[in-house]
Each structure stands twice: as C-alpha cells, then as structure tokens.
Amino acid sequence: MDLATTYLQSVIKKVTYYKEPGDKIFGQLSTADFHFAPNKRVIPSL
C-alpha cells in the first residue's frame, strides 16, 4: 500500500469517527435550536 492510499484511508476513518456522533447530536435538535440567540441582556457589555 502506498503512502497516499494509507493517508486517505486514515483521513476517511478519522472523519467518520467524528461525523457519526455529530450527526446523532444534530439529529436531536429542533430547527428552533439551530436559530437560538441568547437574550442580549444576559451578555455583559465590554
């Protein structure tokens, strides 16, 4: 196996490793959760 093939397989494995839990988390959120904006009064002014 050459270096390029090994690298590509490694990257695919790592992306899949992080993508699967992310998909599960986003699957639990509603559309409203994606557009959440905190109340401006909660954020202290700098």
N, C-alpha and C positions, 0 to 999 in steps of 0.2 A: 504494500500500500504506500502510495507516495504522500508527501507532506501536505499537499493541497487537499487531498481526499480526507486525510486524517483531521486536518483543521476544520473542514466543512462539516464532518460528522460531529466533531466536538461542539461546534457552534450550534448546530441543529439540536443537539442534546441539551445544551445549556438554555437555549431559547424555550424549548418545550418544558424544561424544568420550572422556569419562572412563569411561563404563559398559563399553564394549567391552573395553578392556584389563583392567579389574577382573574381568569375567566370565571372561576367559581365565586370570587368576591363580587365582581361586577354583576354577575347573574342575580345576586341577592338585592341589588339596589334598584330603586324605582327611578323613573325619569325625573321626578322631583328631586331626588337625592343628587343627581348629576348637576342640577342647576342651583344647588344650595348656596346661599350667600348669607354670611353672618350679619347680625344687626350691627350697623356702623357704630352704635353707642358702646358696644362691647369692646371694640378695638380702641385702645388708648391713642390719642394723637401724639405725634413725636415732636 
